Amino acid sequence: MFILANFIEAVARILDIALTVYMWVVVISALITWVNPDPYNPIVRFLRSVTEPVFRFIRRFIPTQFGAIDIAPLIVIFIIAFLQYFLVPTLYEIAFRLRH
């Protein structure tokens, strides 16, 4: 059981890091839209290719356009925060229980 607990704890840490990195990608992508960047810039293309599928999925179910403000990035950040505060600690509690 000790090996399984270590594996679950490693998954929790990697998930936490991945969620944090993706949250920053979403924040940067939202900020970049304010300056109207060159659409052929490789960084802009990467940010859009990584975030637009998630934004499109959210926009399909929730109206996210309020005037000139798009709240899809904010919804994604809330979802990421929920996963970080719920899922990651739950995985740590599971790993702890497997050890004892």
C-alpha positions as CSV (number, residue, x, y, z in Angstrom):
1,M,0.0,0.0,0.0
2,F,3.0,2.3,0.6
3,I,3.8,2.3,-3.1
4,L,0.2,3.1,-4.1
5,A,0.1,6.0,-1.6
6,N,3.3,7.4,-3.0
7,F,1.9,7.1,-6.5
8,I,-1.3,8.9,-5.6
9,E,0.7,11.6,-3.8
10,A,2.8,12.1,-6.9
11,V,-0.3,12.3,-9.1
12,A,-1.7,15.0,-6.7
13,R,1.5,17.0,-6.9
14,I,1.8,16.8,-10.7
15,L,-1.9,17.7,-11.0
16,D,-1.5,20.7,-8.8
17,I,1.5,21.9,-10.8
18,A,-0.3,21.3,-14.1
19,L,-3.4,23.2,-12.9
20,T,-1.3,26.1,-11.8
21,V,0.6,26.3,-15.1
22,Y,-2.7,26.1,-17.0
23,M,-4.3,28.8,-14.9
24,W,-1.4,31.1,-15.7
25,V,-1.7,30.3,-19.4
26,V,-5.4,31.3,-19.2
27,V,-4.5,34.5,-17.3
28,I,-1.9,35.4,-19.9
29,S,-4.2,34.6,-22.8
30,A,-6.9,36.8,-21.3
31,L,-4.5,39.7,-20.8
32,I,-3.1,39.3,-24.3
33,T,-6.5,39.8,-25.9
34,W,-6.6,43.4,-24.5
35,V,-3.6,44.5,-26.6
36,N,-4.8,43.0,-29.9
37,P,-1.7,41.0,-30.7
38,D,-0.4,39.8,-34.1
39,P,-2.3,36.6,-34.7
40,Y,0.7,35.0,-36.5
41,N,3.0,35.4,-33.5
42,P,4.0,31.9,-32.3
43,I,3.3,32.7,-28.7
44,V,-0.1,34.1,-29.4
45,R,-0.9,31.1,-31.6
46,F,0.2,28.7,-28.8
47,L,-1.9,30.5,-26.2
48,R,-5.0,30.5,-28.4
49,S,-4.6,26.8,-29.4
50,V,-4.3,25.8,-25.8
51,T,-7.1,27.9,-24.4
52,E,-9.7,28.3,-27.1
53,P,-11.0,24.7,-27.0
54,V,-11.8,25.1,-23.3
55,F,-13.3,28.6,-23.8
56,R,-15.4,27.3,-26.7
57,F,-16.7,24.5,-24.6
58,I,-17.8,26.9,-21.8
59,R,-19.3,29.3,-24.3
60,R,-21.5,26.6,-25.6
61,F,-23.3,26.2,-22.3
62,I,-23.0,29.6,-20.6
63,P,-23.4,33.0,-22.3
64,T,-20.0,34.6,-21.5
65,Q,-20.1,37.8,-23.5
66,F,-21.3,40.8,-21.4
67,G,-20.7,43.8,-23.6
68,A,-17.0,43.9,-24.4
69,I,-16.1,41.6,-21.5
70,D,-15.7,37.9,-22.0
71,I,-15.9,36.0,-18.7
72,A,-15.0,32.6,-20.1
73,P,-11.4,32.9,-18.8
74,L,-12.7,33.8,-15.4
75,I,-15.0,30.7,-15.3
76,V,-12.0,28.6,-16.3
77,I,-9.9,30.1,-13.5
78,F,-12.8,29.3,-11.0
79,I,-13.0,25.7,-12.2
80,I,-9.2,25.3,-11.9
81,A,-9.3,26.8,-8.4
82,F,-12.1,24.4,-7.4
83,L,-10.1,21.5,-8.6
84,Q,-7.0,22.7,-6.8
85,Y,-8.9,23.2,-3.5
86,F,-11.0,20.0,-3.7
87,L,-9.4,17.4,-5.9
88,V,-5.8,17.8,-4.9
89,P,-6.4,17.7,-1.1
90,T,-8.7,14.8,-1.6
91,L,-5.9,12.8,-3.3
92,Y,-3.6,13.7,-0.4
93,E,-6.2,12.5,2.2
94,I,-6.5,9.2,0.2
95,A,-2.7,8.8,0.1
96,F,-2.5,9.5,3.8
97,R,-5.2,6.9,4.6
98,L,-3.4,4.3,2.5
99,R,-0.2,4.8,4.5
100,H,-1.9,4.3,7.9
